[in-house]
């Protein structure tokens, strides 16, 4: 039987499109990644459909993260061993939640930073130098968190506001590809393909500041980072490429704005070292193209975009499904070295949403992970202020159809406040600032809605509210903190 030309053409096109899926070296030419498409269309909106789909296909939990951020599966390569569960609801040793009347709706936005000796005044001294436009007076903030931070929500709004007031010194940390499909950074266009991505990078050797690595041996991988026509905040004055040096490391080809590629060798006599290669450019919009030459393995961590002007740089360092346990399991020396090189004036630890659904870990173990991360930060950057940022409210649908606060949230907030006191770091009660119990029911009923249908992830308008609350809290006690009046609640601090 003669096959019509139309069907023959369609069949030929489909065959050509299938070749990159059969030949790993041609992965850069794949039309789409089925697993990413599934994650993008389904995972952010419904319970845990990705896990259900995988289970029906017999792929079970090896294909997804052991930690699930309300269904937003983290794809790991290789998968991490299961995390111990964390569950304030099932343990008696967790501090009790605060009284609900503390979180009256009329108190919304009135909550400031509680400083328990975390060096917040030094952070404000850095801001003051930046505000006076002293030469090279850059204030750096590194914000670690879970899925809202991954999408540059909350952190992106805080960045924009602080840069409007104190000056824009650049975008900060950018991954060279998307560890998660919805990873993004405002004002920056990012595209990448062909990389083998390990995330979040715990227990797998050097992982860089963000805990994700991007490796390629052949010449098919590439990344394009652009601030050209990317909206406001498009300027960059320097690209800092973070990579791992090792024996027999390959060559990285780097091109700026379409110029002929220059070569950067990642080879070294010893393994595992962090190298930062800086490329100065004229202040303005630019496009950076990265690709391995194909003469050996190249492992990248990320690229920092900064400017040679006074201002604020705000690193967005979120990971889907993340908990403080994830951060505590990053390769210690690699992460600390990266943090030391970034020299942040303020480190924000913004976790708790995912812990609210776990069960089984004692408060002592939870506090131990915070203590380990805080110890690492203090050793790497002794002068940096450390802020524990409490989780948002998280809504659950009750038997009667109403939306109520997950009962774990107030206890997690109370536990984090105890840890902040004990470890002498700063604390911001996000839950109280946004309105406390029942906030997500209120936010879901707003127009426009401030939270998505999972009653967990803020929409863009909701994230803007949270970003404002964070900046309001940081700047609220500015005069008192600089004068040393704001120490602990009961001693003159903002309640």
C-alpha positions as CSV (number, residue, x, y, z in Angstrom):
1,X,0.0,0.0,0.0
2,X,1.3,3.4,-1.0
3,X,1.8,5.8,1.9
4,X,0.5,9.4,1.3
5,X,3.3,11.9,1.1
6,X,1.8,13.9,3.9
7,X,1.9,11.0,6.3
8,X,5.4,10.0,5.1
9,X,6.6,13.5,5.9
10,X,5.0,13.5,9.3
11,X,6.6,10.1,10.1
12,X,10.0,11.4,9.0
13,X,9.7,14.5,11.2
14,X,8.7,12.4,14.2
15,X,11.6,10.1,13.6
16,X,14.0,13.0,13.4
17,X,12.5,14.5,16.6
18,X,13.0,11.1,18.4
19,X,16.7,10.8,17.6
20,X,17.9,13.2,20.4
21,X,16.0,11.1,23.0
22,X,17.8,8.0,21.8
23,X,21.3,9.6,21.6
24,X,22.4,11.2,24.8
25,X,25.0,13.4,23.1
26,X,22.2,15.1,21.2
27,X,20.2,15.9,24.3
28,X,20.6,19.7,23.6
29,X,18.3,19.2,20.6
30,X,15.4,17.6,22.5
31,X,12.1,19.5,21.9
32,X,11.0,19.1,25.5
33,X,11.8,17.2,28.7
34,X,8.7,15.0,29.5
35,X,9.5,14.9,33.2
36,X,9.8,18.7,33.4
37,X,6.6,19.1,31.4
38,X,4.8,16.9,33.8
39,X,6.2,18.7,36.8
40,X,5.3,22.1,35.3
41,X,1.7,21.4,34.3
42,X,0.7,19.3,37.3
43,X,2.9,19.4,40.3
44,X,2.4,23.0,41.5
45,X,-1.4,22.8,41.7
46,X,-2.5,19.5,43.1
47,X,-1.7,17.5,46.3
48,X,1.0,15.2,45.1
49,X,0.0,14.1,41.5
50,X,3.5,13.7,40.3
51,X,4.1,11.0,42.9
52,X,0.8,9.3,41.9
53,X,1.7,9.3,38.2
54,X,5.1,7.9,38.9
55,X,3.6,5.2,41.1
56,X,1.2,4.1,38.4
57,X,4.1,3.7,36.1
58,X,6.1,1.6,38.6
59,X,8.8,4.2,38.9
60,X,8.0,4.8,42.6
61,X,10.1,7.1,44.8
62,X,13.4,6.7,43.1
63,X,12.3,9.1,40.5
64,X,11.3,12.0,42.8
65,X,12.6,13.7,45.9
66,X,12.0,12.2,49.3
67,X,11.0,15.7,50.3
68,X,7.9,17.0,48.5
69,X,6.9,20.7,48.7
70,X,3.1,20.2,48.4
71,X,3.5,18.1,45.3
72,X,6.4,20.0,43.8
73,X,8.7,17.1,43.2
74,X,12.5,17.7,43.3
75,X,14.2,15.6,40.7
76,X,17.5,14.4,42.0
77,X,20.5,12.9,40.2
78,X,21.3,10.7,42.1
79,X,18.4,10.6,44.6
80,X,19.2,11.5,48.2
81,X,18.5,8.9,50.9
82,X,15.2,9.6,52.7
83,X,15.2,12.5,55.1
84,X,14.2,11.8,58.7
85,X,10.6,13.1,59.2
86,X,9.9,16.2,61.2
87,X,6.6,16.4,63.0
88,X,5.7,18.8,65.7
89,X,2.2,17.4,65.8
90,X,3.3,14.0,67.0
91,X,6.0,15.0,69.5
92,X,5.7,16.3,73.1
93,X,9.1,18.0,73.1
94,X,8.2,20.7,70.7
95,X,7.6,24.1,72.2
96,X,3.9,25.0,72.3
97,X,2.5,27.4,69.7
98,X,2.0,31.0,70.6
99,X,-1.5,32.1,71.8
100,X,-3.7,32.9,68.8
101,X,-4.6,36.4,70.2
102,X,-0.9,37.4,69.6
103,X,-1.7,37.0,65.9
104,X,-4.8,39.2,65.7
105,X,-5.4,40.5,62.1
106,X,-5.1,44.1,63.2
107,X,-1.4,43.3,64.2
108,X,-0.6,42.4,60.6
109,X,2.6,44.1,59.4
110,X,3.5,45.4,62.9
111,X,6.0,42.7,63.6
112,X,9.7,43.6,63.6
113,X,13.0,41.7,63.7
114,X,13.9,40.2,67.1
115,X,17.6,40.4,67.5
116,X,19.1,38.0,69.9
117,X,22.7,39.0,69.3
118,X,23.0,38.1,65.6
119,X,24.9,41.1,64.5
120,X,22.0,42.9,62.9
121,X,23.6,46.3,63.7
122,X,26.6,45.4,61.6
123,X,24.2,44.7,58.7
124,X,22.7,48.2,59.1
125,X,26.2,49.7,59.2
126,X,26.8,48.1,55.8
127,X,23.5,49.5,54.5
128,X,24.4,52.9,55.8
129,X,27.8,52.9,54.0
130,X,25.9,51.8,50.9
131,X,23.3,54.5,51.3
132,X,26.1,57.1,51.5
133,X,27.4,55.8,48.1
134,X,30.9,55.1,49.5
135,X,33.1,53.6,46.8
136,X,32.5,49.8,46.5
137,X,30.1,49.9,49.4
138,X,28.0,46.9,48.4
139,X,25.6,45.2,50.9
140,X,25.1,41.6,50.1
141,X,22.2,39.4,51.2
142,X,22.0,35.6,50.7
143,X,18.4,34.3,51.1
144,X,18.1,30.5,51.4
145,X,14.6,29.0,51.3
146,X,12.1,26.6,49.8
147,X,9.9,26.8,46.7
148,X,8.6,30.4,46.8
149,X,12.3,31.5,47.0
150,X,13.1,29.2,44.1
151,X,10.8,31.2,41.8
152,X,12.3,34.5,43.1
153,X,9.1,35.2,45.0
154,X,9.4,37.1,48.2
155,X,13.2,37.5,47.7
156,X,12.7,39.2,44.3
157,X,10.3,41.7,45.9
158,X,12.6,42.4,48.8
159,X,15.5,42.9,46.4
160,X,13.6,45.3,44.2
161,X,12.6,47.4,47.2
162,X,16.0,47.5,48.9
163,X,17.7,48.3,45.6
164,X,15.3,51.2,44.9
165,X,16.2,52.7,48.3
166,X,19.9,51.9,48.6
167,X,21.0,51.3,45.0
168,X,21.3,48.4,42.5
169,X,24.6,46.6,42.6
170,X,23.5,43.6,40.6
171,X,21.4,40.5,40.5
172,X,23.7,38.2,42.5
173,X,23.6,34.4,42.2
174,X,22.2,32.8,39.1
175,X,22.2,29.0,38.3
176,X,23.4,28.1,34.9
177,X,20.3,26.0,34.1
178,X,17.0,25.3,35.9
179,X,17.4,22.6,38.6
180,X,13.6,22.9,38.8
181,X,11.4,23.9,35.9
182,X,10.0,27.0,37.7
183,X,13.4,28.3,38.9
184,X,13.6,31.9,37.8
185,X,15.3,35.3,38.6
186,X,13.6,38.5,37.8
187,X,15.3,40.7,35.2
188,X,17.4,37.8,33.9
189,X,16.7,35.5,31.0
190,X,18.1,32.1,31.5
191,X,18.2,29.1,29.1
192,X,20.3,26.0,29.4
193,X,20.4,22.5,27.9
194,X,22.6,19.4,27.9
195,X,23.8,19.6,31.5
196,X,23.7,16.7,34.0
197,X,22.1,18.4,37.0
198,X,22.6,17.2,40.6
199,X,20.3,18.8,43.1
200,X,20.2,19.7,45.9
201,X,23.8,18.4,45.9
202,X,24.0,17.1,49.5
203,X,26.5,14.3,50.3
204,X,27.7,14.3,46.7
205,X,30.9,16.3,46.9
206,X,31.4,20.0,46.1
207,X,28.0,21.7,45.5
208,X,28.6,25.4,45.5
209,X,26.6,28.1,47.2
210,X,23.1,27.0,45.9
211,X,23.6,23.2,46.3
212,X,23.2,22.4,42.6
213,X,25.9,21.3,40.1
214,X,25.9,21.3,36.3
215,X,28.3,18.9,34.6
216,X,29.0,18.1,31.0
217,X,31.8,16.2,29.2
218,X,30.8,16.6,25.6
219,X,30.4,19.8,23.7
220,X,26.6,19.7,23.5
221,X,25.7,21.6,26.7
222,X,25.2,25.3,26.8
223,X,23.8,28.1,29.0
224,X,22.7,31.6,28.1
225,X,22.3,34.2,30.8
226,X,21.0,37.6,29.5
227,X,20.0,40.9,31.0
228,X,19.5,42.4,27.5
229,X,15.9,43.7,27.3
230,X,15.1,41.8,30.4
231,X,13.2,44.6,32.1
232,X,14.2,46.8,35.0
233,X,17.5,46.1,36.7
234,X,19.1,44.9,33.5
235,X,22.6,46.2,34.1
236,X,25.6,44.1,34.9
237,X,29.2,45.1,35.3
238,X,30.9,41.8,36.0
239,X,30.2,38.1,35.5
240,X,31.8,35.8,38.2
241,X,31.7,32.2,37.0
242,X,31.9,29.6,39.9
243,X,33.2,26.2,38.9
244,X,35.1,23.2,40.3
245,X,38.7,22.6,39.3
246,X,39.9,19.0,39.1
247,X,42.5,16.8,37.4
248,X,41.8,16.3,33.7
249,X,39.0,19.0,33.9
250,X,37.8,20.2,30.5
251,X,37.8,23.7,28.9
252,X,34.9,26.1,29.3
253,X,34.1,28.4,26.3
254,X,32.8,31.8,27.3
255,X,31.3,34.4,24.9
256,X,30.0,37.9,25.8
257,X,27.4,39.5,23.5
258,X,28.3,37.2,20.6
259,X,32.1,37.9,20.7
260,X,34.5,35.1,19.8
261,X,34.7,32.6,22.6
262,X,37.6,32.7,25.1
263,X,38.8,29.6,26.9
264,X,38.8,28.9,30.6
265,X,40.6,25.7,31.8
266,X,39.0,23.8,34.7
267,X,42.0,21.5,35.1
268,X,44.1,21.4,38.2
269,X,46.6,19.1,39.9
270,X,44.3,18.7,43.0
271,X,40.6,17.8,43.0
272,X,37.6,19.7,44.4
273,X,38.7,23.3,44.5
274,X,36.3,26.2,44.0
275,X,37.5,28.6,41.3
276,X,35.9,32.0,40.5
277,X,36.7,33.4,37.1
278,X,35.7,37.1,36.8
279,X,34.9,38.8,33.5
280,X,34.4,42.6,33.7
281,X,32.1,44.2,31.2
282,X,30.9,47.8,30.6
283,X,28.0,48.6,32.9
284,X,24.7,47.7,31.0
285,X,22.8,44.9,29.5
286,X,24.8,41.9,28.4
287,X,24.5,38.2,27.3
288,X,26.8,35.5,28.6
289,X,27.1,32.2,26.7
290,X,28.8,29.2,28.4
291,X,29.5,25.9,26.7
292,X,32.1,23.1,27.3
293,X,34.7,22.6,24.6
294,X,34.3,18.8,24.8
295,X,37.9,18.0,25.9
296,X,37.0,16.8,29.4
297,X,34.3,17.1,32.1
298,X,33.3,20.6,33.2
299,X,31.4,21.2,36.5
300,X,29.7,24.5,37.1
301,X,28.0,25.8,40.2
302,X,26.6,29.2,39.1
303,X,27.3,32.7,37.9
304,X,27.2,35.9,40.0
305,X,26.1,39.2,38.3
306,X,27.3,42.3,40.0
307,X,28.1,46.0,39.2
308,X,30.9,48.2,40.2
309,X,28.7,50.7,42.0
310,X,27.4,51.0,45.6
311,X,24.1,49.2,46.2
312,X,22.4,46.0,47.3
313,X,23.0,42.6,45.9
314,X,20.4,40.0,46.9
315,X,21.1,36.3,46.2
316,X,18.0,34.1,45.7
317,X,18.9,30.6,46.8
318,X,15.8,28.5,47.0
319,X,15.3,24.8,46.4
320,X,11.9,23.1,45.9
321,X,11.0,20.8,48.8
322,X,13.9,22.2,50.9
323,X,14.1,22.1,54.6
324,X,16.9,23.2,57.0
325,X,17.9,19.5,57.0
326,X,18.7,19.8,53.3
327,X,21.0,22.8,53.9
328,X,22.7,21.0,56.8
329,X,23.6,18.1,54.5
330,X,25.3,20.2,51.8
331,X,29.0,19.4,51.4
332,X,30.4,21.4,54.3
333,X,33.7,22.7,53.0
334,X,32.4,23.5,49.5
335,X,29.4,25.4,50.8
336,X,31.4,27.3,53.4
337,X,34.0,28.2,50.8
338,X,31.3,29.5,48.5
339,X,29.7,31.5,51.3
340,X,33.1,32.9,52.3
341,X,33.7,34.1,48.7
342,X,30.3,35.8,48.5
343,X,30.9,37.7,51.8
344,X,27.2,38.3,52.6
345,X,26.3,40.9,55.3
346,X,23.0,39.1,56.0
347,X,22.1,35.4,55.7
348,X,18.4,34.5,55.7
349,X,17.3,31.0,56.6
350,X,13.7,30.8,55.4
351,X,12.3,27.3,56.0
352,X,9.5,25.5,57.7
353,X,6.7,25.1,55.1
354,X,7.8,21.5,54.2
355,X,8.5,20.5,57.8
356,X,4.9,21.3,58.7
357,X,3.8,18.1,56.9
358,X,6.4,15.7,58.2
359,X,6.1,13.4,61.2
360,X,8.6,11.7,63.5
361,X,11.6,13.9,64.3
362,X,12.1,15.4,67.7
363,X,12.7,19.1,68.4
364,X,16.2,18.3,69.5
365,X,17.1,16.9,66.0
366,X,15.4,19.9,64.3
367,X,17.4,22.3,66.5
368,X,20.6,20.3,65.8
369,X,20.3,21.0,62.0
370,X,19.8,24.7,62.6
371,X,22.7,24.7,65.0
372,X,24.9,23.1,62.3
373,X,24.0,25.5,59.6
374,X,24.4,28.5,61.9
375,X,27.8,27.2,63.0
376,X,28.9,27.0,59.3
377,X,27.8,30.5,58.5
378,X,29.6,31.9,61.5
379,X,32.8,30.1,60.7
380,X,32.6,31.1,57.0
381,X,31.5,34.8,57.5
382,X,32.0,35.8,61.1
383,X,30.7,39.3,60.6
384,X,27.5,38.3,58.9
385,X,24.1,38.8,60.5
386,X,21.9,35.6,60.6
387,X,18.1,35.8,60.4
388,X,15.7,32.9,60.8
389,X,12.6,33.7,58.8
390,X,9.6,31.8,60.0
391,X,7.3,30.0,57.6
392,X,4.2,31.5,56.2
393,X,0.7,30.4,57.3
394,X,-0.3,27.2,55.5
395,X,-4.0,26.4,54.9
396,X,-5.7,23.0,55.0
397,X,-9.2,22.2,53.9
398,X,-11.3,21.1,56.9
399,X,-14.1,18.4,56.8
400,X,-16.7,21.2,56.6
401,X,-15.0,22.7,53.5
402,X,-13.4,25.7,55.3
403,X,-9.7,26.6,55.1
404,X,-7.9,26.5,58.5
405,X,-4.3,26.9,59.5
406,X,-2.3,23.7,59.6
407,X,-1.8,23.1,63.3
408,X,1.9,22.5,62.9
409,X,2.7,26.0,61.8
410,X,2.3,27.8,65.1
411,X,4.5,25.2,66.8
412,X,7.2,25.5,64.1
413,X,7.2,29.2,64.6
414,X,7.6,28.8,68.3
415,X,10.3,26.3,67.8
416,X,12.3,28.6,65.5
417,X,12.0,31.4,68.0
418,X,13.4,29.2,70.7
419,X,16.3,28.2,68.4
420,X,16.9,31.9,67.5
421,X,17.1,32.7,71.3
422,X,19.4,29.8,72.0
423,X,21.7,30.3,69.1
424,X,21.6,34.1,69.5
425,X,20.5,34.9,65.9
426,X,17.8,37.2,64.7
427,X,14.2,36.1,64.1
428,X,11.3,37.3,61.9
429,X,7.9,36.0,62.6
430,X,6.5,35.8,59.1
431,X,3.3,34.0,60.3
432,X,2.5,36.8,62.7
433,X,3.4,39.6,60.3
434,X,1.0,38.3,57.6
435,X,-1.9,37.9,60.1
436,X,-1.5,34.6,61.9
437,X,-4.1,31.9,62.1
438,X,-6.6,31.8,59.1
439,X,-4.5,34.1,56.9
440,X,-4.5,31.8,53.9
441,X,-8.3,31.6,54.0
442,X,-8.4,35.4,53.9
443,X,-5.7,35.5,51.2
444,X,-7.5,32.9,49.0
445,X,-10.7,35.0,49.2
446,X,-9.0,38.2,48.0
447,X,-9.2,39.6,44.6
448,X,-6.6,39.2,43.2
449,X,-5.9,36.1,45.2
450,X,-2.7,36.2,47.3
451,X,-2.2,32.5,47.6
452,X,-2.6,29.6,45.1
453,X,-5.2,26.8,45.3
454,X,-2.9,24.7,47.5
455,X,-3.2,27.4,50.3
456,X,0.6,27.3,50.5
457,X,2.4,29.0,47.6
458,X,1.8,32.7,47.3
459,X,0.8,34.3,44.0
460,X,2.9,37.1,42.7
461,X,0.7,39.7,44.5
462,X,1.0,37.6,47.7
463,X,4.7,37.4,47.4
464,X,4.9,41.1,47.0
465,X,3.1,41.5,50.3
466,X,5.5,39.1,52.0
467,X,8.5,40.9,50.5
468,X,7.3,44.2,51.9
469,X,6.7,42.6,55.3
470,X,10.2,41.3,55.4
471,X,11.8,44.7,54.4
472,X,9.4,46.5,56.7
473,X,10.6,44.3,59.6
474,X,14.3,44.7,58.7
475,X,14.0,48.5,58.4
476,X,11.5,49.0,61.2
477,X,14.1,48.8,64.0
478,X,16.9,50.5,62.0
479,X,17.5,53.4,64.4
480,X,17.0,51.3,67.6
481,X,19.1,48.4,66.4
482,X,22.0,50.7,65.4
483,X,21.8,52.3,68.9
484,X,21.9,48.9,70.5
485,X,18.5,49.3,72.1
486,X,16.8,46.3,70.5
487,X,18.1,43.1,72.1
488,X,15.4,40.6,73.2
489,X,11.7,40.8,73.9
490,X,11.2,42.3,77.3
491,X,14.4,44.3,76.9
492,X,13.2,47.0,74.5
493,X,12.8,44.8,71.4
494,X,10.0,45.1,69.0
495,X,7.5,42.3,70.1
